[in-house]
Amino acid sequence: MPRKVFFSFHYKRDVHRVMQVRNSWVLRPGGEASPFYDKAEFEEVKRRAGGIERWIEQQLAGTSVTVVLFGRETSSRPWVRHEIKRSFELGKGLLAIDIHNVRHPQRGADLPGVNPLSTFTVGREATPMNRLYSEYDWVLDDGYNNIGFWIEAAARAANR
């Protein structure tokens, strides 16, 4: 069953790495990702009424899973944090994929970052989200061949 997936990430630092991951997913049979906006389009989104928050809600609509693609600075990005929070509130499947080892064409691999899910807690026992949702490394865990399985597992865990 095709899954509509929302990808959450830090645009400025990681867009080249993200494009490699997203393109591998979109080009496969059954892969479907939310529209990918370039920086110019994103700047326009920020100026519209309701701005980024409204755009995020529109992008999350109809998705079953949010994939958090994280690098060095992703966990501190306010809109990534908002996307994770809303995905959790909406009952979406969640998973995190470390992309710091994905090679940038000019700069190579990056320094590792913190899984953004580890910065959220849920429930009365304040369980960190990264204990509830899976984390993978795109390079070390062969994301190219496994992302479909990871997304399907996240969707099923959320009963989606």
Buried (B, 14 or more C-beta within 10 A) or exposed (E): EEBBBBBBBBBEBBBBBBEBBBEBBEEEEEBEBBEBBEEEEEEEBEEEEEEBEEBBEEBBEEBBBBBBBBBBBBBEBEBBBBBBEBBBEEEBBBBBBBBBBBEBEEEEBBEEBBBBBBBBEEEEEEEBBBEBBBBBBBBEBEBEEBBBEBBBBBBEBBEB
